Amino acid sequence: MQQFDQAMQHVEAKYGFMTSEHQYISRKDEGERVIVFERGNLVFVFNFHWHESYGGYRVGCSKPGKYKIVLDSDDLLFGGFNRLNHDVEFFSTEGWYDNRPRSLLVYAPNRTAVVYALVEDEPKATGNLQLTEYVKNC
């Protein structure tokens, strides 16, 4: 758990989502056991279902562009099953979904939390910033 906490702190340092004024919960589905929300320029997808994974799962987002995974609780580093490919790029499509002007199609494995960030929104790396291998590769 300590490694996940450290990775989350690095994501906060890189994207500043905790202090962002933009916060929007786009989906709270009790039957699917899924919560989707935006915080800053990140999209969080939590699948709390104990056995259902969702492929091609549409999630609303506000910003257009290419997204990538920046934090994944299913990563082997955190004791997960490594079911997500971090090299995959997710492109938003226009059209309203869950009260958001755009959406992404993602894979939401059961019992996971995954964070997606706009590729264009990535801050420039500084020479002094040391990140864990996990965060550097995201």
Salt bridges, closest charged atoms under 4 A:
GLU30 OE2 - ARG33 NH1 3.12
GLU32 OE1 - ARG27 NH1 3.36
GLU38 OE1 - HIS22 NE2 2.67
GLU38 OE2 - ARG100 NE 2.75
GLU52 OE2 - HIS51 ND1 3.34
ASP72 OD2 - HIS86 NE2 2.89
ASP74 OD2 - ARG83 NE 2.89
GLU89 OE2 - LYS66 NZ 3.28
GLU94 OE2 - ARG102 NE 2.93
ASP98 OD2 - ARG27 NE 2.84
GLU122 OE2 - LYS68 NZ 2.43
GLU133 OE2 - LYS136 NZ 3.28
